[in-house]
Amino acid sequence: MTWLARLDLDYTLEAQRSVARYLHSGPLRILQSLYPEGDAVCHNVLVHPPSGLVGGDMLDMRVTVGSGAHGLVTTPGATRFYRSEAGLATQQVHARVESGARLEWLPLEAIAYNQCDALNRAVFELAPGAEMMAWDITAFGLPAADLPYLQGTFRQHLEIPGVWLERGNIDATDSRLMNSPLGLAGQRCMATLVLASGSAMADERIERALACARELLEASELRLSAGATSPHKQVIVLRALAPVTEPAMQLLRQVWAAWRREMWALTGTYPRLWHV
């Protein structure tokens, strides 16, 4: 038996309030909209009750953010890609952010269990004048539970069409990739935070964002395995490797909050769920 689940999530601006509406099929849905920052920003929690995927399972999410709206999406727990007997387990999101809109896509980590066969795909289309922040955090195995990632394949696809594309194929048996200094260097968590715009950002704005990130990197325990750069005028990227999830998550949250303040003049208001 396989899980096939789809969610269509739409944000619109109505009377200066960002409003979320959704349709779903299968075990994937959105909880009540929350407004800890006022009406302008709508916070939502994306819930997948089974919490894990095996071969043949698919989570398919489509998100649109209408002009002027601002949506923030997180999850209550990790997405778990379990051992697959046969077939690919897929989680994919395709988001479209319209002019003057903002999206924050901030799920908790994905965990690649031993012998998984997984695809994690995220595509973000940004209209001119749109902006977003999104992160992706992947943990390989559960080192603290003595459940290492020794076999399996994890495919990663992160894309802003025409602007930025990152694809990876993490084969657990590829010892040079998993352990070489030119690969994951023995670390078992990789994390990416992206700030992107549908239009070219001014050089001064890019430099301010990089300065914020690098100041926090210098103070982080991950300073030797993390970095921030701007590979394109529309994209700023922070990358980090860590032995486990927690220090990577802490660093990404700090930089996300700093970018919010510096780039959007918003406080780094954590979603309520992160305090639980």
C-alpha positions in Angstrom: 0.0 0.0 0.0 1.4 3.4 -0.9 0.5 7.0 0.2 -0.4 9.4 -2.6 -1.1 12.8 -1.2 -1.5 16.2 -2.8 -2.0 19.7 -1.4 -2.9 23.0 -3.2 -2.2 26.0 -1.0 -3.1 29.5 -2.1 -2.3 32.8 -0.4 -4.2 36.0 -1.4 -4.2 39.5 0.1 -7.7 40.5 1.2 -8.4 43.8 3.0 -4.7 44.0 3.9 -4.8 40.5 5.4 -2.9 37.5 3.9 -5.4 34.6 3.7 -4.6 31.0 3.1 -6.9 28.5 1.4 -6.2 24.9 0.5 -7.5 21.7 -1.1 -6.0 18.3 -0.3 -6.3 14.7 -1.2 -4.7 12.0 0.9 -2.9 12.5 4.2 -1.5 16.0 3.7 -3.1 19.2 5.0 -2.7 22.6 6.5 -3.6 23.5 10.1 -5.3 26.7 11.2 -3.8 30.0 10.0 -2.0 32.0 12.6 -1.0 35.7 12.7 1.7 36.2 15.4 3.0 39.2 13.4 -0.4 40.8 12.5 -2.5 40.4 9.4 0.2 40.9 6.9 1.9 37.6 7.4 0.0 34.3 7.5 1.8 31.4 9.3 0.7 27.8 8.5 1.8 24.4 9.6 1.9 21.6 7.0 1.0 18.3 8.4 1.6 14.8 7.0 0.1 12.4 9.7 2.0 9.3 8.6 5.2 11.3 9.0 7.3 9.1 6.8 7.6 7.8 3.2 8.5 4.4 1.7 8.9 3.2 -1.9 6.0 4.4 -4.1 4.8 7.2 -1.7 4.5 10.7 -3.0 3.8 14.0 -1.4 2.9 16.6 -4.0 2.6 20.3 -2.9 1.6 23.2 -5.1 1.8 26.7 -3.6 0.8 30.1 -5.0 1.3 33.4 -3.3 -0.8 36.2 -4.9 0.4 39.7 -5.3 1.0 41.5 -2.0 0.4 38.4 0.1 3.0 36.9 2.5 2.9 33.2 3.6 5.1 31.3 6.0 5.0 27.5 6.0 6.7 25.1 8.4 6.2 21.6 9.6 5.7 20.0 13.1 8.4 17.4 12.6 10.9 15.8 10.3 10.1 14.1 7.0 11.4 10.6 7.2 12.4 8.6 4.1 12.4 5.1 5.4 13.9 1.9 3.9 12.3 1.2 0.5 11.6 -2.3 -0.5 11.0 -1.2 -4.1 10.2 2.1 -5.8 11.0 5.7 -5.3 9.7 7.8 -2.3 9.0 11.4 -3.5 8.4 14.7 -1.8 8.0 17.6 -4.1 6.9 21.2 -3.9 6.3 23.7 -6.8 5.7 27.3 -5.7 4.7 30.4 -7.7 5.2 33.7 -6.0 3.6 36.7 -7.7 4.8 40.3 -8.0 5.1 42.0 -4.6 4.5 38.7 -2.7 6.7 36.9 -0.3 7.0 33.2 0.6 8.9 31.6 3.5 9.3 27.9 3.1 10.8 26.6 6.3 10.1 22.8 6.9 12.0 20.9 9.5 14.6 18.5 8.3 14.3 15.5 6.0 15.9 12.3 7.4 17.3 9.7 4.9 17.2 6.4 6.7 19.4 3.5 5.8 18.4 1.8 2.5 16.0 4.6 1.5 15.4 5.4 -2.2 14.3 9.1 -2.1 13.7 12.2 -4.1 13.3 15.6 -2.5 12.4 18.2 -5.1 11.6 21.9 -4.7 11.0 24.4 -7.5 10.2 28.1 -6.8 9.0 30.4 -9.6 9.4 34.1 -8.7 7.7 36.9 -10.7 9.5 40.2 -11.0 9.2 41.9 -7.6 8.5 38.7 -5.7 10.9 37.5 -2.9 11.3 34.3 -0.9 13.3 32.6 1.8 13.5 28.9 1.8 15.7 26.3 3.4 16.4 22.6 3.0 18.0 20.5 5.7 18.8 16.8 5.2 20.2 14.4 7.8 21.7 11.1 6.7 20.9 8.3 9.2 20.5 8.7 12.9 24.0 8.8 14.4 22.9 9.4 18.0 20.7 6.2 17.7 23.6 4.2 16.1 21.5 3.9 12.9 24.0 5.0 10.2 23.3 5.7 6.6 25.2 2.8 4.9 23.1 2.0 1.9 20.5 3.9 -0.1 20.2 6.9 -2.4 18.9 10.4 -1.7 18.3 12.6 -4.7 18.1 16.4 -4.2 16.7 19.0 -6.6 16.5 22.7 -5.7 15.6 25.1 -8.4 14.6 28.7 -9.3 14.0 28.3 -13.0 16.5 30.1 -15.2 18.3 31.5 -12.2 19.7 28.7 -9.9 19.7 24.9 -10.0 21.3 22.5 -7.5 21.0 18.8 -7.9 22.7 16.0 -6.0 22.7 12.3 -5.9 23.8 11.1 -2.4 24.7 7.4 -2.7 25.5 6.0 0.8 28.1 3.6 -0.7 30.1 6.4 -2.4 32.8 6.7 0.3 34.6 9.5 -1.5 31.4 11.6 -1.6 30.4 10.7 2.0 33.8 11.1 3.7 36.2 13.0 1.5 37.1 16.6 2.3 35.8 17.4 -1.3 32.5 15.8 -0.4 30.6 15.7 2.9 33.8 15.2 4.9 32.2 12.7 7.2 29.4 15.1 8.2 25.9 13.7 8.2 23.8 16.8 7.9 23.7 19.3 5.0 21.7 22.5 5.0 20.9 25.2 2.5 19.2 28.6 3.1 18.2 30.7 0.1 17.1 34.3 -0.1 15.9 35.0 -3.7 14.2 37.7 -5.7 12.3 37.7 -9.0 14.4 40.7 -10.0 18.1 41.5 -9.7 19.0 42.8 -6.3 21.2 45.9 -5.9 24.8 45.2 -5.1 24.5 47.1 -1.8 21.6 44.9 -0.7 23.4 41.7 -1.5 26.4 42.9 0.4 24.3 43.7 3.5 22.8 40.2 3.4 26.1 38.5 3.0 27.6 40.6 5.9 24.8 39.6 8.2 25.2 35.9 7.4 29.0 36.0 7.7 28.9 37.7 11.0 26.8 34.9 12.4 28.9 32.3 10.7 32.0 33.6 12.4 30.3 33.1 15.8 29.0 29.6 14.9 30.5 26.3 15.8 30.1 25.5 12.1 32.2 28.4 10.9 34.8 26.0 9.3 32.1 24.1 7.4 29.7 26.8 6.3 29.7 29.7 3.9 27.5 32.3 2.2 27.7 33.6 -1.3 25.7 35.2 -4.1 25.9 33.0 -7.3 23.5 35.3 -9.2 22.1 38.8 -8.8 18.8 37.3 -7.7 20.1 34.7 -5.3 22.0 34.6 -2.0 22.8 31.2 -0.6 24.1 29.9 2.8 25.4 26.4 2.9 26.5 24.3 5.9 27.7 20.9 6.9 27.2 19.5 10.4 27.6 16.2 12.2 23.9 16.3 13.3 20.9 18.4 12.6 20.7 20.7 15.6 23.7 23.0 15.0 22.7 23.4 11.3 19.2 24.3 12.3 20.3 26.8 14.9 22.6 28.5 12.3 19.9 28.7 9.7 17.3 30.1 12.1 19.7 32.8 13.2 20.6 33.9 9.6 16.9 33.7 8.6 16.0 36.0 11.4 18.8 38.4 10.6 17.9 38.5 6.9 14.2 39.1 7.8 15.3 42.2 9.8 17.9 43.5 7.4 16.1 42.8 4.1 12.4 43.0 4.9 12.3 45.2 8.0 10.5 42.4 9.9 11.3 40.9 13.2 12.6 37.3 13.4 9.3 36.1 14.8 9.6 32.3 15.2 6.6 30.2 14.2 4.8 29.2 17.4 5.5 25.6 16.8 9.3 26.1 17.1 8.8 26.9 20.8 7.0 23.6 21.6 
